[in-house]
Amino acid sequence: MVVCGDDGLAHRLAAELRGVYGEQVTLVVPASERSVRPPVVVRARAASALLDRVVTAAAGLTGNGGGGGNSGTAPAAEPPGGVRLMEAAEPNEAALAEAGVERAHALALVYDDDETNIRAALTARRLNPRLRLVLRLYNRRLGQHIEELLDQAAALASGEGAGGSADGPGFDASTTVLSDADTAAPALAATALTGTSKVLQTGGLLLRAVERPPSGAGTSADPGLATLALLSPTDSAGPGGDQGPTLLPDAAAVRDGGGRATVVLEQVSYAGPSLPDGRGVMPWFASLFSRRLRWSLAGMVGCVLALAVALWLVTGIHPLRAFYLTLLDLFAIDDPAIGESVGRQILQLLSGLAGLLLLPVLLAAVLEALGTFRTASSLRKPPRGLGGHVVLLGLGKIGTRVLTRLRELNIPVVCVESDPEARGLATARRLRVPVVLGDVTQEGVLEAAKIHRAHALLAVTSADTTNLEAVLYARAVRPDLRVVLRLYDDDFATAVYRTLRAAHPRASTRSRSVSHLAAPAFAGAMMGRQILGAFPVERRVLLFAAVDVGGHPQLEGRTVGEAFRAGSWRVLAREESGDSPGLAWDLPDTYVLQASDRVVLAATRRGLAELLGRRGRAGT
């Protein structure tokens, strides 16, 4: 496996491939990467079972100095741990050839720049047409076209050669385009909304993992689709604890763990109100005039109707004529009611007074409508009565994806961004989301975002210190505010979590790392399978994958109950074909999995590595 990147995702991905899947990895990083940011596998917590297995590889990785070389690359000998570090200024043809792309099974290009990844992918496909490619691209539409192009090139090349039979039946030269922002956005959005619940949304598939408190004695909670995990008994929400979570427990473990909170998988369909699409009379009217002006107009209409009814009752004329005379009196274009009854004269005076009151209301409506048209392309400000919303800090790659997820769930959001040229401002303007431009560390910025009435604060800027400072200031304003902050370093995230939890025990605090959530999906794609997403369970990750049953002896010919392996994997659903394609979730334990079936399963990282390991590969 070859991994090329320039940030923490590359290091986490190399650690994932080596520590979980047992692959030999060549990590290609820029020449200054080691001095600027040490590999994350060195600074990982020793308590993690996954990263414990990477310590040996990481020690060999960082201890290898590497010699100078030609063409801008610095090759290094492969250390005993199985991770080889190579420095290269850019992933050009010479660097990829030096990394061994021509002999590799898979290549991951996870540079932060889309153009760099695309250029390197085209070069790698030319060097090795049968190479499995995994690209990190932010532009999803461009990623679809690049994926089709590279797959077509691989198919044409395979028709000229042997077709890859020498690489074993599990080999394929597929191309997978992923985005770390798309992979992590559902978990970040769900954490801000429900604290510990997780949401996975892929196409038409919508799942959520709900944390449920321990069931009482003699009671059994609804298991939902499946029980995914038993949380730590000492701390059901935090990363620490004497005992870690139990992933994919069997029925006996669930019964014996009555005193532990559980994570249950539920299938849901969106039942809330649909987002306004701007079509129709009422959405257009609501967007054109403010709420106060709409109430003023409604009051004036009611006043006119009341005067018309009163004129009809006093004079006894036809109701339509009474309404017509009221409008004439309102606009002062009728003859004075001289010689009429006292009631008629009083009503005429009241109608004239209502006309005087109507004039400034109409003028305000015209001015506000003109202002609305003029500022339609500008950023909205938070409305005065806003409450129960989510304050989102940062509109970069991650923040933009999180904003889109929140609006898909019809959740009110107020964004805070310091850069007036941020890429997410266009999305916020299109979704008509209020934005506060300013430095979140400055006093008054969070107050402008209505932090004192917010439901949650989601800090996803690229600076850990900025996220932490914003969270601390928000907690000073609202001690019970739910906060979610994006932190890169695991040790730092653990220390921050424990400190905030001790200082505010009644509030919800969560720390998430984007690269930590995205690395398992990239690693699974390098193994040649479709990873639907990942759920964080405390500081561990549970993967969801769509797998073809054929060729897997652990699944083929077995019942759903027999295929279940506690702590490793569990079959959840089967894809149905025909006139009504979809997912069948009510699979009985007696259903026999056929070779033609394609199933959705939940698995731990190590379980997925065992289930989807390459066959026919020369072992080391």
C-alpha positions in Angstrom: 0.0 0.0 0.0 1.2 3.5 -0.9 -0.1 6.6 0.9 0.7 10.1 -0.3 -0.4 13.1 1.6 0.6 16.3 3.3 -1.5 16.4 6.5 -2.6 14.3 9.5 -4.9 12.1 7.4 -2.0 10.5 5.6 -0.3 9.5 8.9 -3.6 8.2 10.4 -4.3 6.2 7.2 -0.8 4.7 7.2 -1.3 3.7 10.9 -4.7 2.2 10.0 -3.4 0.1 7.2 -0.5 -1.2 9.2 -2.0 -1.6 12.6 -5.5 -2.9 11.6 -5.1 -4.6 8.2 -1.5 -5.7 8.6 -0.4 -4.2 5.3 3.1 -3.1 4.3 2.8 0.7 3.7 5.0 3.3 2.0 4.2 6.7 3.3 5.2 9.6 1.0 5.2 13.1 2.6 6.7 16.5 1.8 10.2 17.1 2.9 9.2 19.5 5.7 6.3 17.4 7.0 8.2 15.5 9.6 9.7 18.7 11.2 6.4 20.6 11.0 4.0 18.0 12.3 5.3 14.7 13.6 3.4 11.6 12.5 0.2 11.2 14.6 1.0 7.6 15.3 3.9 8.7 17.5 1.7 11.0 19.6 -1.3 8.7 19.9 -2.5 7.6 23.3 -0.9 4.4 24.6 -4.3 3.3 25.9 -5.7 2.8 22.4 -5.5 -0.9 21.4 -5.2 0.1 17.8 -2.4 2.5 18.1 -0.5 0.3 20.6 0.1 -2.0 17.6 1.5 0.9 15.6 4.1 2.0 18.1 6.7 -0.3 16.7 6.0 0.8 13.2 5.9 4.5 14.2 9.2 4.2 16.1 10.9 2.8 13.0 9.2 5.5 10.9 10.4 8.4 12.8 13.8 7.0 13.5 14.6 6.7 9.8 16.4 9.7 8.7 16.5 9.0 5.0 19.2 10.0 2.6 19.2 12.6 0.0 18.3 11.5 -3.5 17.7 12.8 -7.0 14.6 14.3 -8.5 13.4 15.8 -5.2 12.8 12.5 -3.4 14.5 11.0 -0.3 14.0 7.3 -0.2 14.2 5.3 3.0 14.8 1.7 3.7 11.8 -0.3 5.0 11.9 -0.6 8.8 11.0 -3.7 10.6 7.6 -2.3 11.5 6.4 -2.4 7.9 5.9 1.4 7.4 8.4 2.9 4.9 8.8 6.7 5.0 9.8 8.6 1.8 10.1 12.3 1.4 9.1 13.9 -1.9 8.3 17.5 -2.8 5.3 16.5 -5.0 3.8 13.2 -6.2 5.3 13.3 -9.7 6.2 10.3 -11.9 9.7 9.9 -10.3 8.4 10.0 -6.8 5.6 7.5 -7.5 8.0 5.2 -9.2 10.4 5.4 -6.3 7.5 4.6 -3.9 6.8 1.4 -5.9 3.5 2.2 -7.4 4.2 -0.2 -10.3 4.2 -3.1 -7.8 1.7 -1.8 -5.3 -1.9 -3.1 -4.8 -3.4 0.2 -3.9 -2.5 3.9 -3.8 -4.2 6.6 -1.7 -3.7 10.2 -2.6 -4.9 12.4 0.3 -3.3 15.7 -0.4 -5.3 18.7 0.6 -5.3 20.1 -2.9 -7.7 18.4 -5.4 -5.6 19.3 -8.4 -2.5 17.6 -6.9 -4.5 14.4 -6.3 -6.0 14.3 -9.8 -2.6 14.9 -11.5 -1.0 12.2 -9.4 -3.9 9.7 -10.0 -3.6 10.1 -13.8 0.2 9.5 -13.6 -0.3 6.5 -11.3 -2.9 5.0 -13.6 -0.5 5.2 -16.5 2.3 3.6 -14.5 0.1 0.8 -13.3 -3.3 0.4 -15.0 -4.3 -2.4 -12.5 -3.7 -0.3 -9.5 -6.5 0.4 -7.0 -6.9 4.1 -6.5 -8.4 6.1 -3.6 -8.6 9.8 -4.0 -9.4 12.6 -1.6 -11.4 15.2 -3.5 -13.6 18.0 -2.1 -15.4 18.7 -5.3 -17.9 15.9 -5.5 -19.1 16.5 -9.1 -15.6 16.6 -10.4 -14.8 13.4 -8.4 -17.6 11.5 -10.1 -16.2 12.4 -13.5 -12.6 11.5 -12.5 -13.8 8.2 -11.0 -15.5 7.3 -14.3 -12.4 8.3 -16.3 -9.9 6.3 -14.3 -12.2 3.3 -14.2 -12.5 3.4 -18.0 -8.8 3.7 -18.4 -8.3 0.6 -16.1 -10.9 -1.4 -18.0 -9.2 -0.6 -21.4 -5.8 -1.5 -20.0 -7.1 -4.8 -18.4 -8.4 -5.9 -21.8 -4.9 -5.7 -23.2 -3.2 -7.7 -20.5 -3.9 -10.7 -18.3 -6.7 -9.0 -16.4 -5.1 -9.2 -13.0 -5.4 -12.9 -12.4 -2.0 -13.0 -10.9 -3.1 -10.8 -8.0 -5.7 -13.2 -6.7 -9.5 -13.3 -7.0 -9.9 -10.4 -4.6 -7.9 -7.9 -6.7 -9.6 -5.1 -8.6 -8.4 -1.9 -10.2 -11.3 0.2 -9.0 -11.2 4.0 -8.3 -12.8 5.4 -5.2 -13.3 9.1 -4.6 -13.9 10.1 -1.0 -14.0 13.3 1.0 -12.9 13.5 4.6 -15.4 16.3 5.0 -18.3 14.2 3.8 -17.2 11.2 5.9 -17.0 13.2 9.1 -19.8 15.7 8.6 -22.7 13.4 9.6 -21.1 12.5 12.9 -20.2 16.1 13.7 -23.7 17.4 12.9 -25.4 14.6 14.9 -23.2 15.2 17.9 -24.2 18.9 17.9 -27.9 18.0 17.7 -28.3 15.0 20.0 -25.0 14.9 22.0 -24.1 11.2 21.6 -26.3 10.1 18.7 -24.8 9.4 15.4 -26.3 9.8 11.9 -25.2 8.0 8.8 -26.7 9.3 5.5 -25.6 7.8 2.2 -27.9 8.3 -0.7 -31.3 7.0 0.3 -29.9 5.3 3.4 -30.5 7.0 6.7 -29.5 5.4 10.0 -28.9 6.6 13.4 -27.2 5.2 16.4 -28.9 6.1 19.7 -27.3 5.9 23.1 -29.8 4.5 25.6 -29.4 4.5 29.4 -29.0 1.3 31.3 -32.3 -0.7 31.5 -33.8 -1.4 34.9 -33.9 -4.7 36.5 -36.3 -7.0 34.8 -36.9 -4.7 31.9 -35.7 -4.9 28.3 -35.4 -1.9 26.0 -36.3 -2.0 22.4 -33.2 -3.4 20.6 -34.0 -1.5 17.4 -32.3 -3.0 14.3 -29.3 -4.2 16.3 -27.3 -3.4 19.5 -24.1 -2.0 18.2 -22.2 -1.5 21.5 -22.1 -1.6 25.2 -20.6 1.6 26.5 -18.0 1.9 29.2 -19.5 1.2 32.7 -17.7 4.0 34.5 -18.3 6.7 31.9 -20.8 6.1 29.2 -20.0 9.2 27.2 -16.3 9.9 27.6 -13.2 8.5 26.1 -11.7 7.4 29.4 -12.7 4.7 31.8 -11.5 1.5 33.4 -13.2 -0.6 30.7 -13.6 0.4 27.1 -16.8 -0.1 25.0 -17.8 -3.6 23.8 -18.5 -3.4 20.1 -21.1 -5.7 18.5 -22.0 -7.7 21.6 -24.0 -10.9 21.4 -27.4 -11.5 23.1 -25.7 -12.9 26.2 -23.4 -10.0 26.6 -26.3 -7.6 26.3 -28.3 -9.4 29.0 -25.3 -9.5 31.3 -24.5 -5.8 30.7 -27.8 -4.5 32.2 -25.9 -1.8 34.1 -24.2 -0.4 31.0 -25.6 2.1 28.5 -26.1 0.7 25.0 -25.8 2.1 21.4 -28.7 0.9 19.3 -29.0 1.2 15.6 -32.3 2.6 14.2 -33.5 3.0 10.7 -35.4 6.3 10.3 -37.0 8.2 7.6 -37.1 12.0 7.6 -40.6 13.0 9.0 -40.0 16.7 9.8 -41.2 19.6 7.7 -39.6 20.0 4.3 -37.2 22.9 3.7 -38.8 25.9 2.1 -38.0 25.9 -1.6 -39.0 29.5 -2.2 -41.9 28.6 -4.4 -45.6 29.4 -3.8 -47.2 32.6 -2.4 -46.6 32.1 1.4 -42.8 31.4 1.2 -42.4 34.3 -1.2 -44.4 36.6 1.1 -42.6 35.4 4.2 -39.2 36.0 2.6 -40.2 39.5 1.3 -41.5 41.1 4.5 -40.3 40.8 8.1 -42.4 39.2 10.8 -43.3 42.5 12.4 -44.4 44.0 9.2 -46.5 41.0 8.3 -48.3 41.3 11.6 -48.9 45.0 11.0 -50.4 44.3 7.6 -52.6 41.5 9.0 -53.8 43.9 11.7 -54.8 46.5 9.2 -56.7 44.0 7.1 -58.5 42.8 10.2 -59.4 46.4 11.1 -60.8 47.1 7.6 -62.9 43.9 7.8 -64.2 44.9 11.2 -65.2 48.4 10.0 -67.0 46.9 7.0 -69.0 44.5 9.2 -69.9 47.3 11.6 -71.1 49.5 8.7 -73.2 46.6 7.4 -74.8 46.1 10.9 -75.4 49.8 11.5 -76.8 50.8 8.1 -78.3 47.5 7.0 -76.9 47.8 3.5 -75.5 44.9 1.5 -72.2 43.5 2.9 -70.3 44.0 -0.4 -71.6 47.6 -0.6 -70.5 48.1 3.1 -67.0 46.8 2.3 -66.8 49.1 -0.8 -67.9 52.2 1.2 -65.4 51.3 3.9 -62.5 51.2 1.3 -63.7 54.6 -0.1 -63.7 56.1 3.4 -60.3 54.5 4.1 -58.7 56.2 1.1 -60.7 59.5 1.7 -62.3 59.5 -1.8 -66.0 59.2 -0.7 -68.4 62.1 0.1 -68.7 63.1 3.7 -71.6 61.4 5.6 -73.4 64.7 6.2 -77.0 64.0 7.1 -76.3 60.4 7.8 -76.8 58.6 11.1 -74.4 59.1 14.0 -73.1 55.6 13.6 -72.3 56.1 10.0 -70.5 59.3 10.7 -68.4 57.7 13.5 -67.5 54.8 11.2 -66.4 57.2 8.5 -64.1 59.0 10.9 -62.6 55.6 12.1 -62.1 54.6 8.5 -60.2 57.8 7.8 -58.1 57.3 10.8 -57.3 53.7 9.7 -56.3 55.1 6.3 -53.9 57.4 8.0 -52.4 54.5 9.9 -52.2 52.4 6.7 -50.1 54.9 4.8 -46.8 54.4 6.9 -47.4 50.6 6.9 -47.6 50.6 3.1 -44.5 52.8 2.9 -42.6 50.5 5.2 -43.6 47.5 3.1 -42.4 49.1 -0.1 -39.0 50.1 1.5 -38.5 46.7 3.0 -39.3 44.9 -0.2 -36.8 47.1 -2.1 -34.2 46.3 0.6 -35.0 42.6 0.4 -34.4 42.6 -3.3 -31.2 44.7 -2.9 -29.7 42.4 -0.2 -30.9 39.1 -1.7 -27.3 38.3 -2.7 -25.8 39.4 0.6 -25.4 37.5 3.9 -28.4 37.4 6.3 -28.1 38.5 9.9 -29.5 36.5 12.7 -33.1 37.4 13.4 -34.0 38.9 16.7 -36.2 36.2 18.1 -34.0 33.3 17.1 -33.5 30.5 19.6 -32.8 26.8 19.9 -30.3 27.0 16.9 -26.8 25.6 16.4 -23.9 28.1 16.2 -21.4 26.8 13.7 -17.9 28.2 13.9 -15.9 28.0 10.6 -17.1 27.7 7.0 -14.1 25.8 5.5 -14.3 22.4 4.0 -15.6 20.7 7.1 -17.9 23.5 8.2 -19.5 23.7 4.7 -20.4 20.0 4.7 -21.7 20.2 8.3 -23.8 23.2 7.4 -25.3 21.3 4.5 -26.1 18.3 6.7 -27.8 20.5 9.4 -30.0 22.2 6.8 -31.0 18.9 5.3 -32.3 18.0 8.7 -34.1 21.4 8.8 -32.1 22.6 11.8 -31.7 26.4 12.3 -28.1 27.4 12.1 -26.1 30.6 12.6 -22.6 30.6 11.2 -19.6 32.5 12.4 -16.7 33.1 10.0 -13.7 35.4 10.1 -12.7 35.2 6.5 -14.9 37.1 4.1 -13.6 35.0 1.3 -14.3 31.6 2.9 -15.6 28.9 0.5 -18.7 28.2 2.6 -20.1 31.7 2.4 -21.6 30.9 -1.0 -23.4 27.9 0.4 -24.7 29.9 3.4 -26.0 32.5 1.0 -27.7 29.9 -1.1 -29.3 28.2 1.9 -30.3 31.6 3.4 -28.4 30.9 6.6 -27.5 33.8 8.9 -23.8 34.6 9.0 -21.8 36.7 11.5 -18.5 37.9 10.0 -15.9 38.4 12.7 -13.2 36.8 14.8 -14.8 34.5 17.2 -12.1 35.3 19.8 -13.3 38.9 19.9 -15.9 40.0 22.4 -19.4 40.4 21.0 -19.1 38.0 18.0 -20.7 35.0 19.8 -23.3 37.3 21.3 -24.2 38.5 17.8 -24.8 34.8 16.9 -27.3 34.5 19.8 -25.1 32.1 21.8 -27.1 32.7 24.9 -30.2 31.2 23.3 -28.5 28.5 21.2 -29.0 24.8 21.5 -25.4 23.8 20.7 -22.0 25.2 19.7 -20.1 23.4 17.0 -16.5 24.6 16.6 -14.9 23.2 13.5 -12.2 25.7 12.5 -8.8 24.4 11.5 -7.1 25.9 14.6 -7.4 23.9 17.9 -6.7 26.9 20.0 -9.5 29.0 18.3 -12.0 26.2 18.9 -11.0 25.8 22.5 -11.1 29.5 23.2 -14.6 29.8 21.6 -15.9 26.9 23.7 -14.5 28.3 26.9 -16.0 31.7 26.3 -19.4 30.1 25.3 -19.4 28.1 28.5 -18.8 31.3 30.5 -21.9 32.7 28.9 -24.0 29.5 29.0 -22.6 26.9 31.5 -25.2 24.3 30.3 -24.5 24.7 26.6 -23.8 21.6 24.5 -20.4 22.0 22.8 -18.6 20.0 20.1 -15.1 21.0 19.2 -12.8 19.7 16.5 -9.4 18.9 17.8 -6.5 17.3 16.0 -4.4 15.8 18.7 -5.9 12.8 20.7 -4.0 13.6 23.9 -5.1 17.2 23.8 -8.7 16.2 23.0 -8.7 13.8 26.0 -7.3 16.5 28.4 -9.8 19.1 27.1 -12.7 16.7 27.4 -11.9 15.7 31.0 -11.3 19.3 32.1 -14.5 20.6 30.6 -16.5 17.7 32.0 -15.1 18.2 35.5 -15.8 22.0 35.3 -19.3 21.6 33.8 -20.6 18.1 34.8 -24.2 18.8 33.7 -23.3 20.0 30.2 -22.5 17.9 27.2 -18.9 18.1 25.8 -17.6 16.2 22.8 -14.3 16.3 21.0 -13.9 14.9 17.5 -11.0 14.6 15.0 -11.9 14.7 11.3 -8.9 12.6 10.3 -9.7 10.1 13.1 -13.2 9.7 11.6 -12.2 9.6 8.0 -9.1 7.3 8.1 -11.1 4.1 8.5 -13.2 4.9 5.5 -10.2 5.6 3.3 -8.5 2.4 4.6 -11.5 0.3 3.8 -11.7 1.8 0.3 -8.0 0.8 -0.2 -9.1 -2.8 0.5 -11.4 -2.5 -2.4 -14.8 -2.4 -0.7 -17.5 0.1 -0.4 -17.5 1.8 3.0 -20.8 3.4 3.7 -19.6 5.3 6.7 -18.4 5.2 10.3 -19.9 5.7 13.8 -17.7 6.9 16.6 -18.3 4.9 19.8 -16.4 6.9 22.5 -12.9 6.9 21.0 -13.4 3.9 18.8 -15.0 3.6 15.4 -17.6 1.2 14.0 -17.6 0.8 10.2 -20.5 0.1 7.9 -19.8 -1.6 4.6 -21.7 -3.1 1.6 -20.1 -6.5 0.8 -20.8 -9.1 -1.8 -21.4 -12.4 -0.1 -19.8 -14.5 -2.9 -16.2 -15.4 -2.2 -16.4 -15.0 1.6 -16.6 -18.3 3.4 -17.5 -16.6 6.6 -20.8 -15.4 5.0 -21.6 -17.6 2.0 -23.9 -20.5 2.7 -24.4 -19.5 6.3 -27.5 -18.2 8.1 -27.5 -14.7 9.3 -27.2 -16.0 12.9 -24.2 -18.2 12.0 -22.5 -15.4 10.1 -22.6 -13.1 13.1 -19.3 -12.9 15.0 -19.5 -11.0 18.3 -17.0 -8.2 18.5 -16.1 -8.4 14.8 -19.0 -8.1 12.3 -22.8 -8.5 12.0 -25.0 -8.6 8.9 -27.7 -5.9 9.1 -29.5 -5.8 5.8 -29.6 -7.3 2.3 -29.9 -5.3 -0.9 -33.0 -6.1 -2.9 -33.1 -5.9 -6.6 -36.0 -5.9 -9.1 -38.9 -3.5 -9.4 -38.5 -2.0 -5.9 -34.7 -1.9 -5.0 -33.9 -1.1 -1.5 -32.6 -2.6 1.8 -34.4 -5.5 3.6 -33.7 -4.9 7.3 -36.0 -7.7 8.7 -33.7 -10.5 7.9 -34.4 -13.5 10.2 -31.5 -15.4 11.8 -32.5 -18.4 9.7 -32.0 -16.7 6.3 -29.3 -18.4 4.3 -26.9 -15.9 2.6 -26.5 -16.7 -1.0 -23.4 -16.0 -3.2 -25.4 -13.5 -5.3 -26.5 -11.5 -2.2 -25.0 -8.1 -1.3 -25.3 -7.3 2.3 -24.8 -4.3 4.6 -22.9 -5.1 7.7 -21.5 -3.4 10.8 -17.9 -4.3 11.7 -15.1 -3.3 13.9 -11.9 -2.2 12.1 -10.1 -5.4 12.9 -13.2 -7.5 12.0 -13.5 -5.8 8.7 -9.8 -6.4 8.0 -10.2 -10.1 8.7 -13.4 -10.4 6.7 -12.2 -8.5 3.7 -8.6 -9.5 3.7 -7.0 -10.0 0.3 -7.0 -13.6 -0.8 -4.3 -15.1 -3.0 -1.6 -12.7 -1.7 1.9 -13.8 -1.0 2.2 -13.6 2.8 5.0 -12.0 4.7 
